[in-house]
Amino acid sequence: RRPRIMASELRVNTLKDASGNNSVATSVVFNGTAKAWCDADNAAQPQDSFNISGGVDNGTGDYQFNLSSSMGSANYCVPNSPGFAQISCFDHGDITSSRYDIRIFARTDSLTVTDDPTHSVVHGDLA
């Protein structure tokens, strides 16, 4: 007879290391863990990522990243930085629960948009 495979669920309140020290509530782990991250090139193509299904180059310095698993709402945080000595910002106007946009600017007095590799992390609640 073949053994039956049964689905299971593990419910715990606290995690500890193997020696029983360094305890942390599971809520801290869940709420404080990055829900996505992306290391993308200057054409918005992910070089390495987690929970990112792809990137879109919407034009010079305008990148969109799509989440594999959506967030619970459009209220989440995306710290980011360009790969070189540029300035970048998270575009709150174009955010949805399933994607976010980043704009990159050259470090000049005019802050012109520019293409540059970017790194981003998503913090918030998954759907």
N, C-alpha and C positions, 0 to 999 in steps of 0.2 A: 504494500500500500504506500501511496505517496503521502507524505505529511501535508497537512493542511497549513497554509500560510494565513495567519490571522493578522489583521491590522491591530496596532496597539498605540497607546498614547501614554506618554510619561508626563506626569504632573508633579512639579516640584516648586517650592517657594524660594529655596536658597541653593546656590551652587557653591561647592568647596573644592579646593585642590585635593590631590591624592592623599596628603597627610592630614586632611581635615581642617586646614587653616585657610586663610584668605577667602572668607565667605562673601558672597555678593547675592543680592536678591535678583531673581530672574527678570523682574521688571526693569532693573537698572541695565541689564544686558540687552533686553529687547529695545528699550527706549533710547539707549545711548549708542547703539550700533549703527554704523553707516548703512543706509538702505540701498545705496548704489555708489559707484565711483567710476571715473573714466579718465584715462590718459589718451588724449587724441592728438593727431598730427594737425598741420596747418590747413587741412582740407576737411576737418571735422570727422576723420575716420579713426575710430577707436583702435589704439595700438594694444591696449589691455584694458579690461573693464570688468565690472560686476553689475548685473541687473541693467545693462544697457544693450538694447537691441540694435542700435545703429546711430550714426550721426549724419546730419545734413548740413552742407555748406550752403547757406542762404545768400551768400555774397561776401564781399570783403569784410573780414572781422565779425561775421554774423553766423554763429553756429547753433544748431538745434540738436539736442540729444534726446532720444526716445527711450523710455523705460520699459524693460521687459515685463515687470510687475508694477502696476500703477500704485501711486500713493493714495491715501484716503481722501485727499482733497488737494487743492492747489496751494495750500498753506504749508509750505515746507521750506527748508533752508538749503542753499547751494553755495557753500564757500568754494571759491575757484581762484586759480592763478594761471597766468600765461606761462609758457615755457621759458621765455627769456625776459629781458628787462622791459616789459610792456605793462600796460594797465588793463585789467579786465573787470567786467561787472556782470552780475546775474541780472537778466532782463525780466523783472517782475511782470511787465505788461503782457508777455507772451507765454506765461507759465500755465500749464494745465496739470491735471493729476497724472498724465502719462508722458509729459515731455517738458523740457526746460530749455531756455536759450541763454547764450553767453555772448557778450560783445567784447571785442578786444580793440584797444586803442594804442597807437604809437605814443611814446613818451616825448611829446613835443608840446609847445604852447597851444597848438590848435587841436590837439587830441584827435587826430585823424584815425579812422578805422584802419586796421591792418590785419593781415593773416598771420597767425602764430600758433604753435602748439599750445594746448590748454589742458589743465588738470582740474577736475571737479569732484565734489563729494556731495551726496544727498543725505540730509538728515530730516526725519519726520516720521509720520505713521503710514505704514503700508495699508492698502485697502483690505 
